Amino acid sequence: MKHIKHLIKLFLITSLNFFNISIAIFIGISRYIFREKFHVKLIDAKSAFDLKAGDSVLVLAPHPDDETAGMGGTISQLLDNDITVTVALLTDGSKSKAEKLQCINSQERAATRRKEFNNATKLLGVDQTFFGSMEKETAEWPSPQQLESHVQSLIDKFNNCNVKIIFTPPSFDFHPHHRATSTIAKKLASSLKSLPKVICYEVQAPFNSYQPDYWIKLNPLDKQRKAKALKAYTSQIHTLKSVKRLNNLRQSLSLSSAPVEVFTNIEKLVDENALGHGMFPLPTYDIPLLFRSKLNYNARYSPK
């Protein structure tokens, strides 16, 4: 009887090891096929966006923290390559539903978020920020008049700055303010003398798995600066989970050990096609990201 128990134990161990080895082989082959067939090219930001030292780019942030969550590492990398980066904040964030801000009035919430924004951008190395005709955040923001006011204030500020690229959240984003910012970016790009490109950064809504045009590989210093800048938004700690899920998603799809940020040319985006319904579906651990979806945002406004 004792020998039989040992044999059973040995059989189970051997079977389990065989199973583990089989899984490892399967994953290895899959990763090899994936890399061959759907090769993702990781590249530095300066080369990816065809920029040179002295060039200027503009980052539009609908709320304080979007610029850091979406492209904090890329901002850091561009600045290290002598690219001028200006971050323009479009709302005051006073309608934030963050638990830490519920005990103070809207004016104090706006002041808190402005302070966090200033601290975060400094940690990224940004010394040029712009507030322009920044409006109080409302569910209906922006009205047609506010939209035109934003565009005009940005034209007045940047028309002679030779801006090469405007970065914005995409038009299909879950949040209505992010979608409005995309509209502002397109109107602004067609009005500036330099006729800049408009490139979308990923904030809440994941791009289609293989849709991004640019996969920016972040170096350890970029990663460190972004992490510190995100922590500066002490009232918005809940957003860190979404950022982490997106980072995990992009890192796994790129088969990289380094963190990655992705971008897409705005003219390439086609509404709902970017919500992760591509050749390779979103991993299940990213499903909560989709449930903070346009269904919720369209049914009832839930500002950040």
C-alpha positions in Angstrom: 0.0 0.0 0.0 2.9 2.3 0.9 4.5 1.7 -2.5 1.3 2.4 -4.3 1.0 5.8 -2.5 4.6 6.6 -3.6 3.8 5.7 -7.2 0.7 7.8 -7.2 2.6 10.7 -5.8 5.4 10.3 -8.3 2.8 10.1 -11.1 1.1 13.2 -10.0 4.4 15.2 -9.7 5.6 13.9 -13.1 2.3 14.8 -14.7 2.3 18.3 -13.1 5.8 18.9 -14.3 4.9 17.7 -17.8 1.9 20.0 -17.8 4.0 23.0 -16.6 6.7 22.2 -19.3 4.0 21.9 -21.9 2.5 25.3 -20.9 5.9 26.9 -21.0 6.6 25.5 -24.5 3.2 26.6 -25.7 3.7 30.2 -24.3 7.2 30.3 -25.8 6.0 29.3 -29.3 3.0 31.6 -29.1 5.3 34.5 -28.1 7.6 33.7 -31.0 4.7 33.5 -33.5 3.2 36.7 -32.1 6.5 38.6 -32.5 7.0 37.4 -36.0 3.5 38.0 -37.3 2.5 41.1 -35.3 5.8 42.7 -34.7 5.6 45.7 -32.4 8.5 48.2 -32.9 9.5 49.9 -29.7 11.2 53.2 -30.3 12.3 56.4 -28.5 9.9 59.4 -28.6 12.2 61.8 -30.5 12.7 59.3 -33.4 9.1 58.1 -33.4 7.6 61.6 -33.7 10.4 62.8 -36.1 11.4 65.7 -33.8 14.8 67.4 -33.4 16.3 69.5 -30.6 14.5 72.8 -30.3 11.2 71.7 -31.7 8.0 72.5 -29.8 5.0 70.3 -28.9 1.8 71.0 -27.0 0.0 68.6 -24.7 -3.7 69.2 -24.1 -4.9 67.9 -20.7 -8.6 68.0 -20.1 -8.1 67.5 -16.3 -5.1 67.7 -14.0 -3.4 64.2 -14.1 -4.4 63.3 -17.7 -1.0 64.5 -19.1 0.9 62.4 -16.6 -1.3 59.3 -16.8 -1.4 59.3 -20.6 2.1 60.3 -21.5 4.2 61.3 -18.5 7.1 59.1 -19.4 7.1 60.4 -23.0 7.0 64.0 -21.8 10.1 63.3 -19.6 11.9 61.7 -22.6 11.1 64.5 -25.0 12.4 67.1 -22.5 15.7 65.1 -22.1 16.1 65.4 -25.8 15.8 69.2 -25.8 12.2 69.2 -27.1 10.1 72.1 -25.7 7.0 70.7 -24.1 4.1 72.9 -23.0 1.1 71.4 -21.1 -2.2 73.3 -21.5 -4.8 72.5 -18.8 -8.4 73.0 -20.0 -10.5 72.6 -16.9 -10.0 73.4 -13.2 -11.0 69.9 -12.0 -13.4 71.4 -9.4 -16.0 68.8 -10.0 -13.8 65.9 -9.0 -15.7 63.1 -7.2 -12.5 61.9 -5.5 -13.3 61.0 -1.9 -10.5 63.1 -0.5 -12.0 66.3 -2.0 -15.6 65.9 -0.9 -15.1 67.7 2.4 -14.1 71.0 0.7 -15.9 73.4 -1.6 -15.4 73.6 -5.3 -13.0 76.6 -5.1 -10.7 74.7 -2.7 -10.9 71.6 -4.9 -9.8 73.6 -7.9 -6.9 75.1 -5.9 -5.9 71.6 -4.6 -5.9 70.2 -8.1 -4.0 73.1 -9.6 -1.3 72.6 -6.9 -1.1 68.9 -7.7 -0.8 69.7 -11.4 2.0 72.2 -10.8 3.9 69.7 -8.6 3.4 66.8 -11.0 4.5 68.7 -14.1 7.6 70.0 -12.3 8.5 66.4 -11.4 8.3 65.5 -15.1 10.6 68.4 -15.8 8.0 70.7 -17.4 8.5 74.4 -16.8 6.0 75.6 -19.4 2.3 75.3 -18.6 -0.7 77.2 -19.9 -4.1 77.7 -18.5 -5.6 80.1 -21.1 -9.4 80.4 -20.9 -9.6 77.5 -18.5 -13.2 77.0 -17.5 -14.9 75.7 -14.4 -15.5 72.0 -14.9 -19.2 71.2 -15.6 -21.2 68.3 -17.0 -21.9 70.3 -20.1 -18.3 71.5 -20.6 -17.5 72.8 -23.1 -20.5 74.8 -24.5 -20.0 75.9 -28.1 -18.9 79.3 -26.8 -16.4 77.8 -24.4 -15.0 75.6 -27.1 -14.4 78.5 -29.4 -12.9 80.5 -26.4 -10.4 77.7 -25.7 -9.4 77.4 -29.3 -8.9 81.2 -29.7 -6.9 81.5 -26.5 -4.6 78.6 -27.6 -4.3 80.2 -31.1 -3.3 83.6 -29.5 -0.7 81.8 -27.4 0.8 79.3 -29.8 0.3 80.7 -33.3 3.9 82.0 -33.5 5.5 79.1 -31.6 6.0 76.7 -34.5 4.3 73.8 -32.7 5.1 70.6 -34.5 2.6 68.2 -32.7 -0.5 68.6 -30.5 -1.1 65.7 -28.2 -4.7 65.0 -27.0 -6.9 62.2 -25.7 -8.8 60.4 -28.5 -12.3 61.3 -29.7 -13.7 57.9 -28.6 -12.6 58.2 -25.0 -15.1 57.3 -22.2 -15.0 60.7 -20.7 -16.9 63.5 -22.5 -14.3 66.1 -21.5 -11.6 64.0 -23.2 -13.7 63.8 -26.4 -14.2 67.5 -26.3 -10.5 68.1 -25.9 -9.9 66.0 -29.1 -12.3 68.4 -30.9 -10.4 71.4 -29.6 -7.1 69.9 -30.8 -8.4 69.3 -34.3 -9.7 72.9 -34.6 -6.5 74.3 -33.2 -4.3 72.3 -35.5 -6.2 73.6 -38.6 -5.8 77.2 -37.3 -2.2 77.4 -36.3 0.4 78.7 -38.9 2.6 75.6 -38.3 -0.3 73.2 -39.2 0.9 70.7 -36.5 0.1 67.0 -36.5 -2.5 65.8 -34.0 -1.5 62.6 -32.1 -3.7 60.9 -29.5 -2.4 59.5 -26.2 -4.1 56.8 -24.3 -5.8 57.7 -21.0 -8.8 55.6 -20.1 -10.1 54.0 -23.3 -7.6 51.4 -24.6 -6.8 51.7 -28.3 -7.4 48.6 -30.4 -4.7 46.1 -29.5 -2.7 46.6 -32.7 -3.9 50.1 -33.7 -1.3 52.3 -32.0 1.1 53.9 -34.5 3.8 54.6 -32.0 5.0 52.4 -29.1 7.3 54.5 -27.0 9.7 52.6 -24.8 10.4 54.3 -21.5 13.8 54.2 -19.9 14.2 53.7 -16.1 14.4 57.5 -15.5 11.2 58.1 -17.5 9.4 55.4 -15.5 10.7 56.9 -12.2 9.7 60.4 -13.0 6.2 59.3 -14.2 5.7 57.3 -11.0 6.7 60.3 -8.8 4.5 62.7 -10.8 1.5 60.3 -10.5 2.0 60.2 -6.7 1.8 64.0 -6.7 -1.9 63.7 -7.4 -2.6 62.6 -3.9 -6.4 63.3 -4.3 -6.6 61.1 -7.4 -5.0 57.9 -6.1 -7.9 55.9 -7.5 -6.8 56.7 -11.0 -3.5 54.9 -10.5 -5.2 51.5 -10.8 -6.4 52.3 -14.3 -3.0 53.6 -15.3 -1.4 50.4 -14.0 -3.8 48.2 -15.9 -3.1 50.1 -19.1 0.7 49.9 -18.5 0.4 46.1 -17.9 -1.7 45.7 -21.1 0.8 47.6 -23.3 3.8 45.9 -21.7 2.4 42.4 -22.3 1.4 43.1 -25.9 4.8 44.6 -26.7 6.5 41.6 -25.1 8.8 44.2 -23.4 10.3 44.2 -20.0 10.2 48.0 -20.1 7.1 50.2 -19.6 5.5 51.4 -22.8 3.2 54.3 -23.8 1.3 54.2 -27.0 0.0 56.9 -29.4 -2.1 57.0 -32.6 -2.5 59.5 -35.4 -5.9 61.1 -35.0 -6.9 60.7 -38.6 -6.6 56.9 -38.2 -9.2 56.6 -35.4 -12.6 55.3 -36.4 -15.0 55.7 -33.4 -15.8 52.4 -31.7 -13.1 50.4 -33.6 -10.6 51.4 -30.9 -12.3 49.8 -27.9 -10.2 46.7 -27.9 -12.1 44.6 -30.4 -9.1 43.9 -32.6 -7.3 40.7 -33.6 -6.2 40.1 -30.1 -8.8 40.8 -27.3 -8.0 42.6 -24.1 -6.7 40.4 -21.3 -9.5 39.6 -18.8 -7.7 41.6 -16.0 -8.4 44.7 -18.1 -12.1 44.2 -18.3 -12.8 46.6 -15.3 -11.2 49.2 -17.5 -13.9 48.7 -20.1 -16.7 48.8 -17.5 -15.7 52.4 -16.7 -17.2 52.7 -20.1 -19.0 55.1 -22.4 -22.2 53.4 -21.3 -21.7 54.8 -17.8 -20.4 58.1 -18.9 -23.1 58.7 -21.5 -25.9 57.5 -19.2 -24.9 59.8 -16.3 -22.0 62.2 -16.2 -19.4 61.2 -13.7 -16.5 63.7 -13.7 -13.0 62.8 -12.6 
